[in-house]
Amino acid sequence: MMDFYYFEKLERMQRRIHRKFLSEWNAISPMKLTIHQAIVLQTLARGGLHTVTELADIVCISCGGLTILCDKLEEKGLVVRVRDETDRRLVNMQITDQGRKLVQSIVGLKGELVERMLDGLSTQDMSTLDSIYTKVLRNLGEQNGQA
């Protein structure tokens, strides 16, 4: 049987890292965007149109939560809802020009934050961490170890 000491320790560290990352992001975020809003904008900037369901899966939040998130992005003029031309029941999210401009700032700020966060970790360290997370996700039934 596994000793849960390490699991609990890693769980606490992961929560602390996440909380600290969010705190740091909130301090520098343009337009007071949450990290989830920033991820949605980056995703839309890279890939064009996405449904709320697709975006919810990418961001790892519920469809209801993502709908509220998109409402706020739409209020800020960063995204618009576009009906699918072939199936009017489907609604896609699309980034606006203002949103696309903001993504450039997001990428730079997020990059600086991630660099500071990972300072001192080697490529080998990152590869090991990637391998461990991939194995854990596979153990939990995720295909290809991706969430």
N, CA and C atoms as an extended XYZ file, in Angstrom:
441
Properties=species:S:1:pos:R:3:atomname:S:1:resname:S:1:resid:I:1 pbc="F F F"
N         0.837       -1.186        0.000 N   MET     1
C         0.000        0.000        0.000 CA  MET     1
C         0.884        1.253        0.000 C   MET     1
N         0.413        2.278       -0.711 N   MET     2
C         1.194        3.495       -0.865 CA  MET     2
C         1.151        4.348        0.404 C   MET     2
N         2.273        4.977        0.692 N   ASP     3
C         2.350        5.933        1.789 CA  ASP     3
C         1.753        7.248        1.288 C   ASP     3
N         0.698        7.703        1.928 N   PHE     4
C         0.000        8.901        1.458 CA  PHE     4
C         0.677       10.196        1.889 C   PHE     4
N         1.767       10.099        2.620 N   TYR     5
C         2.497       11.296        3.033 CA  TYR     5
C         2.894       12.126        1.811 C   TYR     5
N         3.494       11.465        0.817 N   TYR     6
C         3.959       12.204       -0.363 CA  TYR     6
C         2.792       12.741       -1.190 C   TYR     6
N         1.747       11.953       -1.294 N   PHE     7
C         0.578       12.433       -2.034 CA  PHE     7
C         0.031       13.696       -1.387 C   PHE     7
N        -0.148       13.669       -0.076 N   GLU     8
C        -0.699       14.831        0.618 CA  GLU     8
C         0.242       16.028        0.536 C   GLU     8
N         1.539       15.763        0.625 N   LYS     9
C         2.514       16.843        0.509 CA  LYS     9
C         2.464       17.465       -0.887 C   LYS     9
N         2.435       16.625       -1.922 N   LEU    10
C         2.357       17.131       -3.291 CA  LEU    10
C         1.050       17.871       -3.539 C   LEU    10
N        -0.027       17.363       -2.979 N   GLU    11
C        -1.331       18.016       -3.130 CA  GLU    11
C        -1.297       19.423       -2.519 C   GLU    11
N        -0.724       19.545       -1.325 N   ARG    12
C        -0.608       20.862       -0.679 CA  ARG    12
C         0.269       21.794       -1.504 C   ARG    12
N         1.400       21.282       -1.992 N   MET    13
C         2.298       22.117       -2.786 CA  MET    13
C         1.620       22.576       -4.074 C   MET    13
N         0.881       21.669       -4.720 N   GLN    14
C         0.202       22.031       -5.956 CA  GLN    14
C        -0.828       23.128       -5.710 C   GLN    14
N        -1.580       23.022       -4.610 N   ARG    15
C        -2.555       24.065       -4.278 CA  ARG    15
C        -1.864       25.398       -3.995 C   ARG    15
N        -0.736       25.341       -3.275 N   ARG    16
C         0.002       26.569       -2.968 CA  ARG    16
C         0.549       27.222       -4.240 C   ARG    16
N         1.093       26.400       -5.134 N   ILE    17
C         1.618       26.922       -6.401 CA  ILE    17
C         0.492       27.569       -7.195 C   ILE    17
N        -0.633       26.881       -7.290 N   HIS    18
C        -1.775       27.406       -8.041 CA  HIS    18
C        -2.267       28.727       -7.434 C   HIS    18
N        -2.424       28.750       -6.124 N   ARG    19
C        -2.905       29.960       -5.446 CA  ARG    19
C        -1.932       31.119       -5.652 C   ARG    19
N        -0.633       30.846       -5.534 N   LYS    20
C         0.375       31.893       -5.717 CA  LYS    20
C         0.401       32.384       -7.162 C   LYS    20
N         0.299       31.454       -8.115 N   PHE    21
C         0.273       31.839       -9.531 CA  PHE    21
C        -0.924       32.755       -9.803 C   PHE    21
N        -2.105       32.378       -9.281 N   LEU    22
C        -3.298       33.202       -9.492 CA  LEU    22
C        -3.142       34.578       -8.854 C   LEU    22
N        -2.560       34.620       -7.670 N   SER    23
C        -2.337       35.890       -6.990 CA  SER    23
C        -1.405       36.786       -7.803 C   SER    23
N        -0.329       36.199       -8.288 N   GLU    24
C         0.630       36.961       -9.109 CA  GLU    24
C        -0.035       37.420      -10.413 C   GLU    24
N        -0.804       36.534      -11.048 N   TRP    25
C        -1.485       36.886      -12.296 CA  TRP    25
C        -2.466       38.028      -12.050 C   TRP    25
N        -3.251       37.933      -10.992 N   ASN    26
C        -4.249       38.971      -10.710 CA  ASN    26
C        -3.610       40.330      -10.473 C   ASN    26
N        -2.382       40.350       -9.975 N   ALA    27
C        -1.678       41.614       -9.722 CA  ALA    27
C        -1.221       42.294      -11.014 C   ALA    27
N        -0.988       41.531      -12.076 N   ILE    28
C        -0.455       42.110      -13.325 CA  ILE    28
C        -1.427       42.028      -14.497 C   ILE    28
N        -2.554       41.395      -14.310 N   SER    29
C        -3.481       41.111      -15.399 CA  SER    29
C        -4.010       42.376      -16.072 C   SER    29
N        -3.936       42.423      -17.402 N   PRO    30
C        -4.528       43.560      -18.109 CA  PRO    30
C        -6.056       43.476      -18.049 C   PRO    30
N        -6.696       44.612      -17.849 N   MET    31
C        -8.166       44.711      -17.799 CA  MET    31
C        -8.777       43.814      -16.721 C   MET    31
N        -7.989       43.482      -15.693 N   LYS    32
C        -8.471       42.632      -14.590 CA  LYS    32
C        -9.021       41.294      -15.080 C   LYS    32
N        -8.396       40.742      -16.123 N   LEU    33
C        -8.815       39.439      -16.642 CA  LEU    33
C        -8.410       38.338      -15.682 C   LEU    33
N        -9.293       37.364      -15.497 N   THR    34
C        -8.907       36.177      -14.743 CA  THR    34
C        -8.017       35.316      -15.637 C   THR    34
N        -7.320       34.368      -15.044 N   ILE    35
C        -6.460       33.495      -15.847 CA  ILE    35
C        -7.304       32.682      -16.824 C   ILE    35
N        -8.509       32.280      -16.418 N   HIS    36
C        -9.383       31.531      -17.329 CA  HIS    36
C        -9.812       32.395      -18.514 C   HIS    36
N       -10.097       33.662      -18.266 N   GLN    37
C       -10.453       34.560      -19.367 CA  GLN    37
C        -9.274       34.720      -20.322 C   GLN    37
N        -8.075       34.842      -19.760 N   ALA    38
C        -6.874       34.973      -20.595 CA  ALA    38
C        -6.663       33.732      -21.449 C   ALA    38
N        -6.886       32.547      -20.867 N   ILE    39
C        -6.725       31.296      -21.610 CA  ILE    39
C        -7.737       31.221      -22.747 C   ILE    39
N        -8.982       31.640      -22.491 N   VAL    40
C       -10.007       31.634      -23.539 CA  VAL    40
C        -9.586       32.554      -24.681 C   VAL    40
N        -9.122       33.745      -24.355 N   LEU    41
C        -8.691       34.677      -25.406 CA  LEU    41
C        -7.522       34.115      -26.208 C   LEU    41
N        -6.548       33.527      -25.520 N   GLN    42
C        -5.410       32.936      -26.229 CA  GLN    42
C        -5.868       31.800      -27.138 C   GLN    42
N        -6.787       30.982      -26.656 N   THR    43
C        -7.297       29.861      -27.447 CA  THR    43
C        -8.017       30.367      -28.689 C   THR    43
N        -8.855       31.369      -28.520 N   LEU    44
C        -9.592       31.921      -29.661 CA  LEU    44
C        -8.651       32.604      -30.650 C   LEU    44
N        -7.616       33.240      -30.150 N   ALA    45
C        -6.653       33.909      -31.035 CA  ALA    45
C        -5.891       32.889      -31.880 C   ALA    45
N        -5.638       31.711      -31.308 N   ARG    46
C        -4.910       30.663      -32.035 CA  ARG    46
C        -5.803       29.891      -32.996 C   ARG    46
N        -7.058       29.659      -32.595 N   GLY    47
C        -7.843       28.697      -33.346 CA  GLY    47
C        -9.143       29.164      -33.940 C   GLY    47
N        -9.420       30.446      -33.969 N   GLY    48
C       -10.660       30.909      -34.584 CA  GLY    48
C       -11.879       30.651      -33.731 C   GLY    48
N       -12.899       30.045      -34.335 N   LEU    49
C       -14.169       29.818      -33.655 CA  LEU    49
C       -14.153       28.568      -32.791 C   LEU    49
N       -14.783       28.668      -31.630 N   HIS    50
C       -14.965       27.517      -30.739 CA  HIS    50
C       -16.324       27.629      -30.082 C   HIS    50
N       -16.953       26.498      -29.850 N   THR    51
C       -18.202       26.502      -29.085 CA  THR    51
C       -17.867       26.633      -27.607 C   THR    51
N       -18.886       26.974      -26.819 N   VAL    52
C       -18.715       27.073      -25.377 CA  VAL    52
C       -18.267       25.729      -24.808 C   VAL    52
N       -18.828       24.643      -25.319 N   THR    53
C       -18.462       23.310      -24.841 CA  THR    53
C       -16.989       23.019      -25.097 C   THR    53
N       -16.497       23.342      -26.280 N   GLU    54
C       -15.082       23.134      -26.599 CA  GLU    54
C       -14.190       23.961      -25.673 C   GLU    54
N       -14.553       25.219      -25.479 N   LEU    55
C       -13.752       26.094      -24.623 CA  LEU    55
C       -13.780       25.631      -23.172 C   LEU    55
N       -14.947       25.175      -22.709 N   ALA    56
C       -15.057       24.690      -21.329 CA  ALA    56
C       -14.116       23.512      -21.114 C   ALA    56
N       -14.013       22.646      -22.108 N   ASP    57
C       -13.128       21.490      -22.015 CA  ASP    57
C       -11.667       21.932      -21.968 C   ASP    57
N       -11.310       22.910      -22.771 N   ILE    58
C        -9.933       23.407      -22.818 CA  ILE    58
C        -9.555       24.085      -21.500 C   ILE    58
N       -10.477       24.883      -20.961 N   VAL    59
C       -10.194       25.650      -19.746 CA  VAL    59
C       -10.420       24.822      -18.480 C   VAL    59
N       -11.107       23.689      -18.623 N   CYS    60
C       -11.392       22.786      -17.492 CA  CYS    60
C       -12.357       23.400      -16.487 C   CYS    60
N       -13.413       24.023      -17.000 N   ILE    61
C       -14.496       24.494      -16.145 CA  ILE    61
C       -15.820       24.057      -16.775 C   ILE    61
N       -16.903       24.198      -16.032 N   SER    62
C       -18.207       23.782      -16.540 CA  SER    62
C       -18.681       24.699      -17.669 C   SER    62
N       -19.612       24.203      -18.467 N   CYS    63
C       -20.185       25.024      -19.547 CA  CYS    63
C       -20.887       26.251      -18.967 C   CYS    63
N       -21.569       26.062      -17.839 N   GLY    64
C       -22.235       27.191      -17.195 CA  GLY    64
C       -21.242       28.246      -16.741 C   GLY    64
N       -20.145       27.792      -16.156 N   GLY    65
C       -19.098       28.717      -15.727 CA  GLY    65
C       -18.473       29.438      -16.904 C   GLY    65
N       -18.287       28.719      -18.000 N   LEU    66
C       -17.688       29.333      -19.177 CA  LEU    66
C       -18.644       30.335      -19.815 C   LEU    66
N       -19.933       30.054      -19.771 N   THR    67
C       -20.915       30.995      -20.321 CA  THR    67
C       -20.825       32.331      -19.582 C   THR    67
N       -20.740       32.282      -18.266 N   ILE    68
C       -20.603       33.504      -17.467 CA  ILE    68
C       -19.299       34.210      -17.810 C   ILE    68
N       -18.219       33.437      -17.930 N   LEU    69
C       -16.920       33.987      -18.287 CA  LEU    69
C       -16.993       34.699      -19.646 C   LEU    69
N       -17.645       34.057      -20.625 N   CYS    70
C       -17.766       34.654      -21.963 CA  CYS    70
C       -18.665       35.893      -21.946 C   CYS    70
N       -19.692       35.880      -21.081 N   ASP    71
C       -20.529       37.079      -20.935 CA  ASP    71
C       -19.664       38.272      -20.532 C   ASP    71
N       -18.757       38.061      -19.585 N   LYS    72
C       -17.887       39.141      -19.109 CA  LYS    72
C       -16.908       39.588      -20.182 C   LYS    72
N       -16.372       38.627      -20.948 N   LEU    73
C       -15.480       38.987      -22.047 CA  LEU    73
C       -16.228       39.764      -23.130 C   LEU    73
N       -17.473       39.377      -23.363 N   GLU    74
C       -18.295       40.075      -24.362 CA  GLU    74
C       -18.602       41.498      -23.892 C   GLU    74
N       -18.901       41.676      -22.606 N   GLU    75
C       -19.154       43.016      -22.052 CA  GLU    75
C       -17.945       43.925      -22.230 C   GLU    75
N       -16.748       43.358      -22.183 N   LYS    76
C       -15.508       44.131      -22.341 CA  LYS    76
C       -15.148       44.350      -23.809 C   LYS    76
N       -15.943       43.760      -24.714 N   GLY    77
C       -15.686       43.916      -26.139 CA  GLY    77
C       -14.563       43.052      -26.668 C   GLY    77
N       -14.244       41.959      -25.962 N   LEU    78
C       -13.111       41.123      -26.343 CA  LEU    78
C       -13.511       39.905      -27.162 C   LEU    78
N       -14.770       39.476      -27.062 N   VAL    79
C       -15.299       38.360      -27.851 CA  VAL    79
C       -16.712       38.693      -28.307 C   VAL    79
N       -17.158       37.964      -29.324 N   VAL    80
C       -18.560       38.054      -29.771 CA  VAL    80
C       -19.076       36.635      -29.989 C   VAL    80
N       -20.382       36.508      -29.870 N   ARG    81
C       -21.022       35.226      -30.166 CA  ARG    81
C       -21.466       35.249      -31.628 C   ARG    81
N       -21.193       34.141      -32.317 N   VAL    82
C       -21.527       34.037      -33.737 CA  VAL    82
C       -22.309       32.746      -33.946 C   VAL    82
N       -23.488       32.846      -34.533 N   ARG    83
C       -24.288       31.652      -34.830 CA  ARG    83
C       -23.665       30.881      -35.984 C   ARG    83
N       -23.669       29.567      -35.871 N   ASP    84
C       -23.177       28.700      -36.924 CA  ASP    84
C       -24.111       28.821      -38.128 C   ASP    84
N       -23.554       28.988      -39.311 N   GLU    85
C       -24.374       29.193      -40.507 CA  GLU    85
C       -25.116       27.930      -40.931 C   GLU    85
N       -24.547       26.767      -40.651 N   THR    86
C       -25.199       25.525      -41.069 CA  THR    86
C       -26.144       24.966      -40.016 C   THR    86
N       -25.890       25.291      -38.748 N   ASP    87
C       -26.759       24.828      -37.658 CA  ASP    87
C       -26.957       25.994      -36.701 C   ASP    87
N       -28.067       26.691      -36.845 N   ARG    88
C       -28.333       27.912      -36.074 CA  ARG    88
C       -28.420       27.663      -34.567 C   ARG    88
N       -28.547       26.402      -34.172 N   ARG    89
C       -28.585       26.099      -32.731 CA  ARG    89
C       -27.220       26.259      -32.098 C   ARG    89
N       -26.166       26.112      -32.899 N   LEU    90
C       -24.800       26.218      -32.382 CA  LEU    90
C       -24.350       27.673      -32.337 C   LEU    90
N       -23.720       28.037      -31.233 N   VAL    91
C       -23.163       29.373      -31.073 CA  VAL    91
C       -21.670       29.228      -30.834 C   VAL    91
N       -20.903       29.928      -31.638 N   ASN    92
C       -19.450       29.924      -31.508 CA  ASN    92
C       -18.983       31.230      -30.887 C   ASN    92
N       -17.862       31.161      -30.196 N   MET    93
C       -17.234       32.357      -29.660 CA  MET    93
C       -16.128       32.765      -30.627 C   MET    93
N       -16.015       34.065      -30.846 N   GLN    94
C       -14.987       34.585      -31.748 CA  GLN    94
C       -14.320       35.781      -31.080 C   GLN    94
N       -13.009       35.861      -31.195 N   ILE    95
C       -12.277       36.976      -30.608 CA  ILE    95
C       -12.429       38.219      -31.481 C   ILE    95
N       -12.494       39.386      -30.863 N   THR    96
C       -12.579       40.648      -31.594 CA  THR    96
C       -11.166       41.179      -31.839 C   THR    96
N       -11.075       42.241      -32.624 N   ASP    97
C        -9.772       42.868      -32.859 CA  ASP    97
C        -9.181       43.377      -31.547 C   ASP    97
N       -10.025       43.946      -30.686 N   GLN    98
C        -9.560       44.427      -29.385 CA  GLN    98
C        -9.024       43.255      -28.545 C   GLN    98
N        -9.732       42.123      -28.587 N   GLY    99
C        -9.283       40.938      -27.864 CA  GLY    99
C        -7.971       40.418      -28.391 C   GLY    99
N        -7.827       40.437      -29.712 N   ARG   100
C        -6.597       39.952      -30.350 CA  ARG   100
C        -5.400       40.823      -29.937 C   ARG   100
N        -5.603       42.132      -29.873 N   LYS   101
C        -4.528       43.032      -29.431 CA  LYS   101
C        -4.153       42.755      -27.986 C   LYS   101
N        -5.145       42.490      -27.167 N   LEU   102
C        -4.889       42.224      -25.748 CA  LEU   102
C        -4.105       40.922      -25.553 C   LEU   102
N        -4.307       39.951      -26.434 N   VAL   103
C        -3.601       38.668      -26.325 CA  VAL   103
C        -2.090       38.869      -26.399 C   VAL   103
N        -1.638       39.814      -27.196 N   GLN   104
C        -0.192       40.077      -27.269 CA  GLN   104
C         0.354       40.464      -25.902 C   GLN   104
N        -0.382       41.290      -25.184 N   SER   105
C         0.023       41.686      -23.841 CA  SER   105
C        -0.044       40.503      -22.874 C   SER   105
N        -1.103       39.706      -22.996 N   ILE   106
C        -1.286       38.535      -22.136 CA  ILE   106
C        -0.115       37.573      -22.287 C   ILE   106
N         0.269       37.292      -23.520 N   VAL   107
C         1.355       36.346      -23.792 CA  VAL   107
C         2.648       36.826      -23.137 C   VAL   107
N         2.947       38.108      -23.266 N   GLY   108
C         4.161       38.647      -22.671 CA  GLY   108
C         4.141       38.579      -21.154 C   GLY   108
N         3.058       39.016      -20.549 N   LEU   109
C         2.949       39.013      -19.083 CA  LEU   109
C         2.967       37.598      -18.514 C   LEU   109
N         2.213       36.723      -19.160 N   LYS   110
C         2.170       35.339      -18.695 CA  LYS   110
C         3.538       34.679      -18.852 C   LYS   110
N         4.213       34.976      -19.952 N   GLY   111
C         5.551       34.427      -20.186 CA  GLY   111
C         6.531       34.860      -19.105 C   GLY   111
N         6.491       36.142      -18.730 N   GLU   112
C         7.370       36.644      -17.673 CA  GLU   112
C         7.069       35.964      -16.344 C   GLU   112
N         5.803       35.792      -16.051 N   LEU   113
C         5.395       35.151      -14.800 CA  LEU   113
C         5.839       33.684      -14.766 C   LEU   113
N         5.637       32.984      -15.862 N   VAL   114
C         6.027       31.572      -15.928 CA  VAL   114
C         7.550       31.441      -15.844 C   VAL   114
N         8.282       32.322      -16.510 N   GLU   115
C         9.749       32.276      -16.422 CA  GLU   115
C        10.218       32.456      -14.990 C   GLU   115
N         9.616       33.408      -14.289 N   ARG   116
C         9.986       33.633      -12.889 CA  ARG   116
C         9.630       32.426      -12.033 C   ARG   116
N         8.472       31.848      -12.321 N   MET   117
C         7.995       30.699      -11.559 CA  MET   117
C         8.891       29.474      -11.758 C   MET   117
N         9.405       29.294      -12.966 N   LEU   118
C        10.198       28.104      -13.288 CA  LEU   118
C        11.702       28.359      -13.245 C   LEU   118
N        12.099       29.524      -12.769 N   ASP   119
C        13.515       29.868      -12.694 CA  ASP   119
C        14.276       28.805      -11.901 C   ASP   119
N        15.370       28.345      -12.452 N   GLY   120
C        16.191       27.350      -11.772 CA  GLY   120
C        15.856       25.916      -12.143 C   GLY   120
N        14.755       25.701      -12.861 N   LEU   121
C        14.414       24.349      -13.307 CA  LEU   121
C        15.070       24.098      -14.665 C   LEU   121
N        15.712       22.969      -14.788 N   SER   122
C        16.362       22.615      -16.046 CA  SER   122
C        15.346       22.014      -17.015 C   SER   122
N        15.763       21.842      -18.249 N   THR   123
C        14.932       21.160      -19.239 CA  THR   123
C        14.625       19.743      -18.773 C   THR   123
N        15.612       19.096      -18.160 N   GLN   124
C        15.413       17.745      -17.625 CA  GLN   124
C        14.373       17.752      -16.507 C   GLN   124
N        14.428       18.758      -15.628 N   ASP   125
C        13.421       18.880      -14.562 CA  ASP   125
C        12.018       18.989      -15.162 C   ASP   125
N        11.897       19.825      -16.175 N   MET   126
C        10.591       20.030      -16.812 CA  MET   126
C        10.111       18.755      -17.491 C   MET   126
N        11.026       18.048      -18.129 N   SER   127
C        10.679       16.793      -18.788 CA  SER   127
C        10.207       15.761      -17.769 C   SER   127
N        10.888       15.700      -16.633 N   THR   128
C        10.505       14.774      -15.570 CA  THR   128
C         9.127       15.119      -15.024 C   THR   128
N         8.894       16.394      -14.788 N   LEU   129
C         7.591       16.838      -14.282 CA  LEU   129
C         6.481       16.506      -15.281 C   LEU   129
N         6.750       16.739      -16.556 N   ASP   130
C         5.791       16.409      -17.610 CA  ASP   130
C         5.486       14.914      -17.610 C   ASP   130
N         6.515       14.108      -17.495 N   SER   131
C         6.348       12.656      -17.490 CA  SER   131
C         5.503       12.196      -16.299 C   SER   131
N         5.769       12.759      -15.139 N   ILE   132
C         5.017       12.386      -13.932 CA  ILE   132
C         3.548       12.761      -14.076 C   ILE   132
N         3.274       13.995      -14.484 N   TYR   133
C         1.875       14.425      -14.649 CA  TYR   133
C         1.164       13.586      -15.707 C   TYR   133
N         1.859       13.254      -16.777 N   THR   134
C         1.274       12.425      -17.830 CA  THR   134
C         0.878       11.061      -17.284 C   THR   134
N         1.753       10.457      -16.490 N   LYS   135
C         1.446        9.151      -15.896 CA  LYS   135
C         0.254        9.234      -14.952 C   LYS   135
N         0.206       10.273      -14.137 N   VAL   136
C        -0.918       10.430      -13.202 CA  VAL   136
C        -2.233       10.586      -13.969 C   VAL   136
N        -2.221       11.401      -15.020 N   LEU   137
C        -3.445       11.585      -15.818 CA  LEU   137
C        -3.864       10.283      -16.495 C   LEU   137
N        -2.900        9.519      -16.991 N   ARG   138
C        -3.232        8.216      -17.579 CA  ARG   138
C        -3.855        7.299      -16.539 C   ARG   138
N        -3.290        7.294      -15.333 N   ASN   139
C        -3.841        6.474      -14.252 CA  ASN   139
C        -5.280        6.868      -13.928 C   ASN   139
N        -5.607        8.125      -14.165 N   LEU   140
C        -6.962        8.613      -13.897 CA  LEU   140
C        -7.870        8.499      -15.123 C   LEU   140
N        -7.364        7.857      -16.177 N   GLY   141
C        -8.195        7.574      -17.342 CA  GLY   141
C        -8.206        8.624      -18.427 C   GLY   141
N        -7.310        9.604      -18.364 N   GLU   142
C        -7.245       10.610      -19.429 CA  GLU   142
C        -6.534       10.032      -20.634 C   GLU   142
N        -7.094       10.248      -21.819 N   GLN   143
C        -6.447        9.748      -23.036 CA  GLN   143
C        -5.162       10.525      -23.278 C   GLN   143
N        -4.111        9.842      -23.644 N   ASN   144
C        -2.815       10.423      -23.970 CA  ASN   144
C        -2.242       11.268      -22.842 C   ASN   144
N        -2.781       11.106      -21.636 N   GLY   145
C        -2.261       11.864      -20.506 CA  GLY   145
C        -2.547       13.336      -20.565 C   GLY   145
N        -3.517       13.757      -21.402 N   GLN   146
C        -3.826       15.175      -21.538 CA  GLN   146
C        -5.187       15.451      -20.921 C   GLN   146
N        -5.224       16.540      -20.177 N   ALA   147
C        -6.491       16.942      -19.532 CA  ALA   147
C        -7.336       17.737      -20.485 C   ALA   147
